[in-house]
Amino acid sequence: MMSRRKWIFVAAIGLAAVIALWSFVGGWYGSGPLAKDQHFIVPNGASLATVAQRLEEKGVIRSASGFALRARVFGGGSAIKAGEFAIPAHASPSRVLAILSSDEVIRRFVTVPEGMPSIMVYERLKAQDQLSGDVAMPGEGTVLPDSYAFENGEPRAAVLRRMQAAMTATLKDLWEKRAPNLVVKTPEQALILASIVEKETGKPSERRMVAGLYSNRLKQGMLLQADPTIIYPITKGKPLGRRILQSEIRAVNDYNTYTMVGLPKHPITNPGRESIAAVLNPAKTDALYMVADGTGGHAFADTLAQHNANVKKWFAIRRARGEI
């Protein structure tokens, strides 16, 4: 029979083991020391030990070694992922590991609006401080306007590649669904005409009509006479900020459709999906002319006489507004 002294010793050892176990488990599920919510970045290829050390330095956990040990015991083989994560205040080590091994990566967005020229896409990517590395100027018309998610520290060049891959895929998809007997004979020609349509109307409902009008002009060998094609070689697609000069209207270059028949040599902006779709399925119309109508849209005409009447109405609207 165990003596009283031995029983007390065994009991003390057992109690100490229970306390140690409780401390070990409690240290995993109990509240952490982080005073307020914080973003935490896990670099690519970082080991558990490296991440644990950074967590301790940031005040997210109390002990790097304790976190690493408990992660191996309780973590169930959870792999920590690279990226930026939001860690809530007083998150337990268990919760921290769950966040860092989840898909809760913070995603940021860079948006390219429809009709944004490549020079401005380039400037927008360069201005994103949370992106890294250099990036080349994208070719005009190679970027699909959209919102693109990125992770903190992601290379600018990688984001641009996604933008360009999206345009390639979209153009291929829409080209395969094109209407028959189009004036544009290649996807590249469709992209060029779509870039003009994108810049010529701010009303989505007009896109197919504008596409139909310019298709008619191309079929008849008429000058397109699209003002944005005058501006592009001057500003690379940025707003001109003034009226177009007569010398600029008369300029001969690869873009100015006032002095050349047919399409410009290259796109004049990055058109959106809907403008490309409009060019590949234009409205069936006899319209050859258009002028602003005072509502943000255009008045369309089949004949020059009708067009001249619409122009008079537009000048009357401008005079009433005090613009001329």
HELIX and SHEET records of a PDB file:
HELIX    1   1 ARG A    4  TYR A   29  1                                  26    
HELIX    2   2 LEU A   48  GLU A   57  1                                  10    
HELIX    3   3 ALA A   64  PHE A   74  1                                  11    
HELIX    4   4 PRO A   93  LEU A  100  1                                   8    
HELIX    5   5 SER A  118  ALA A  127  1                                  10    
HELIX    6   6 ARG A  156  GLU A  176  1                                  21    
HELIX    7   7 PRO A  187  GLU A  200  1                                  14    
HELIX    8   8 PRO A  204  GLU A  206  5                                   3    
HELIX    9   9 ARG A  207  GLN A  220  1                                  14    
HELIX   10  10 ASP A  227  THR A  235  1                                   9    
HELIX   11  11 GLN A  246  ILE A  249  1                                   4    
HELIX   12  12 ARG A  273  LEU A  280  1                                   8    
HELIX   13  13 LEU A  304  ARG A  321  1                                  18    
SHEET    1   A 2 GLN A  38  VAL A  42  0                                        
SHEET    2   A 2 GLY A  83  ILE A  87 -1                                        
SHEET    1   B 2 ARG A 108  THR A 111  0                                        
SHEET    2   B 2 SER A 147  PHE A 150 -1                                        
SHEET    1   C 2 TYR A 289  ALA A 292  0                                        
SHEET    2   C 2 HIS A 298  ALA A 301 -1                                        
END                                                                             
